[in-house]
Amino acid sequence: MYEGGNPFLLPSLSHNITLGTTYKWVCLSAGYQYVKDAIISFSGAYSEDDPTIALINMINAPDYDKIFASLVLSPTMGLWSPQNKRIVCNKKLSLTAKGFNLPLWNNWTWLAPFISVLAVLPFP
């Protein structure tokens, strides 16, 4: 495995818009993101003679759109403040390398749904 640099990288540019609202212990947000020339790590064959050796370098990905929404529920129960988070995301990104089409994130995806509990303890 080899790692190389890329002197031809372009700077990445991101346009974002996010809307959110909160009422008591319910928080809802939604947004849109457009990313131009995202910088990602990419791995491919070092040479066609020996495809078992990988070359990892940074490349500019094609432009992509991302739509997301999140819901956070955080009621207070005595000293406890549990948080239940749900995030859904749709990112349209695909790469083509040496005849292979690599679709990435082309479906709606649930990201890290989890419940966390925080205790609020009074100072003595």
C-alpha positions as a printed Julia matrix, in Angstrom:
124×3 Matrix{Float64}:
   0.0    0.0     0.0
   1.35   3.4    -1.01
   0.08   6.86   -0.17
   0.56   9.83   -2.45
  -0.25  13.5    -2.63
  -2.15  15.44   -5.26
  -0.84  18.89   -6.24
  -3.87  19.41   -8.52
  -6.5   19.47   -5.74
  -9.01  22.3    -5.96
 -10.4   23.98   -2.84
 -13.73  22.6    -1.65
 -16.78  24.88   -1.48
 -19.96  24.18    0.47
 -23.31  26.02    0.36
 -25.65  25.24    3.28
 -29.12  26.23    4.4
 -30.63  24.91    7.61
 -34.0   25.64    9.2
 -34.83  24.69   12.76
 -37.43  25.16   15.41
 -37.76  24.25   19.07
 -40.86  23.93   21.23
 -40.4   22.94   24.87
 -38.44  19.66   24.65
 -38.89  18.98   20.92
 -36.32  20.19   18.39
 -36.82  19.79   14.64
 -34.38  20.82   11.9
 -34.02  20.29    8.16
 -31.46  21.41    5.64
 -29.88  21.31    2.23
 -26.18  21.26    1.33
 -24.43  21.62   -2.05
 -20.74  20.64   -2.07
 -18.42  21.51   -4.97
 -15.04  19.79   -5.37
 -15.17  17.88   -2.06
 -11.78  16.49   -1.04
 -11.91  12.77   -0.28
  -9.46   9.91    0.19
  -9.53   7.47   -2.73
  -7.86   4.07   -3.13
  -7.06   2.38   -6.42
  -4.63  -0.09   -7.96
  -1.03   1.17   -8.06
  -0.52  -0.37  -11.49
  -2.34  -2.67  -13.86
   0.59  -5.14  -13.71
   0.14  -5.78   -9.97
  -3.38  -4.85   -8.76
  -2.64  -6.21   -5.26
  -0.76  -2.99   -4.41
  -3.02  -0.09   -3.5
  -2.37   3.62   -3.99
  -4.23   5.97   -1.65
  -4.39   9.66   -2.45
  -6.69  12.65   -2.12
  -8.97  13.6    -5.02
 -11.74  16.08   -5.74
 -15.09  14.29   -5.78
 -17.84  15.31   -8.2
 -20.28  17.95   -6.97
 -23.14  16.55   -4.88
 -26.34  17.52   -3.07
 -27.35  16.46    0.43
 -30.76  16.77    2.1
 -31.16  16.02    5.79
 -33.62  16.26    8.66
 -33.34  15.62   12.38
 -35.66  15.28   15.34
 -34.47  15.53   18.95
 -36.71  14.76   21.92
 -35.26  15.74   25.3
 -37.84  15.75   28.11
 -36.72  16.4    31.69
 -37.63  13.74   34.27
 -36.45  14.8    37.71
 -32.65  14.91   37.61
 -32.5   13.11   34.26
 -32.58  14.61   30.77
 -32.75  11.77   28.23
 -32.22  12.7    24.57
 -33.65  10.67   21.71
 -32.14  11.7    18.36
 -33.18  10.64   14.86
 -31.38  11.86   11.73
 -32.21  11.01    8.12
 -29.93  11.94    5.22
 -29.89  11.62    1.42
 -26.6   12.34   -0.34
 -26.27  11.94   -4.12
 -22.64  11.03   -4.88
 -21.07   8.52   -7.25
 -17.52   8.07   -8.51
 -16.13   6.44  -11.67
 -12.66   4.9   -11.63
 -11.17   2.73  -14.38
 -14.58   1.65  -15.7
 -16.16   0.95  -12.3
 -19.14   3.01  -11.19
 -19.1    3.4    -7.4
 -22.41   4.8    -6.12
 -22.05   6.24   -2.63
 -24.94   7.43   -0.44
 -27.64   7.33   -3.11
 -30.44   6.27   -0.76
 -32.16   7.72    2.26
 -30.11   6.7     5.29
 -30.77   6.79    9.03
 -27.67   8.18   10.72
 -26.78   7.16   14.27
 -30.17   6.88   15.97
 -29.43   6.68   19.66
 -30.69   7.57   23.1
 -28.43   9.34   25.55
 -29.19  10.1    29.17
 -27.65  13.08   30.96
 -27.92  13.56   34.71
 -28.13  17.08   36.07
 -26.73  16.98   39.59
 -27.05  20.0    41.88
 -23.9   21.44   43.43
 -23.7   20.94   47.22
